Amino acid sequence: MIPVELRLSRQTDIYRFGPVKATAPLRFYGLTAWAGRRCVGMGGVAKTLDDGRHWGFVLRAPDYHDALGRGLHRKALRFLAGLKRNRVAALYATVSEDVPRAAEWMARLGFQPTDEIAPDGKQVHVKRLF
């Protein structure tokens, strides 16, 4: 397995990870994991430019799931604290049914389900930061 290098995300990295269907103009902030020239993971926040909401995301290639999972909860908590310091009031996310224990992890981070349904049909969760 090629070693992973983390870099600040560029706006085009999300499209290099795989097919992404953005329903609104977005601005991405976060880290991208690279194994050589291959994008194997991303994590961060996407700010929708139409309504200004911040959407959290974590993407990992299946073959790099374990390599990118070490310490992920601590990194997520630090990231959430940074968002709070930068006056982000709430972080929104949906849960992928394809990722085992994703819903459990979201609850552990403090996300709560809402009545809102995302354009992809998934329930929206929110983490209030203040």
Steps between C-alpha positions, in 0.01 A plus 500: 500500500635843403551734800240773548583870491250760629472837324266796520211439263472685172155578363541236227604215733141397576449422131822295488374276781204380298168599349347781706164656428495849651148642524625853574821698449753394767828611657710219656733516802686200638770243442553259214683169543723404207669167430736594222282670239179335622250684721410240768311714749368841595353662804381847575215737442321627192329837530200536271512841336122529459397468867837517680459169683806290585487131407746255654637207305742209533583292193733200500594255227402148614855367466632784723220481758722369782802718418290817509286400798769514769438797727211621287271575796762721669567680171126557453466644852791739434344599169165570670675714762667697220164561333362628829799736544423631152139570599333227295165458676405156367636217288269288286558151362328192366584141592615250240329166542795342316742576784466267801449685830487843331173590677646390835810716444289802403299464821823469701617830346174662611304512174121478535248407232272773361174486308678621185567266209798572272458501119653149490218372725711464817402644836694812600677507838624811679769572759437834675835654593363787713 
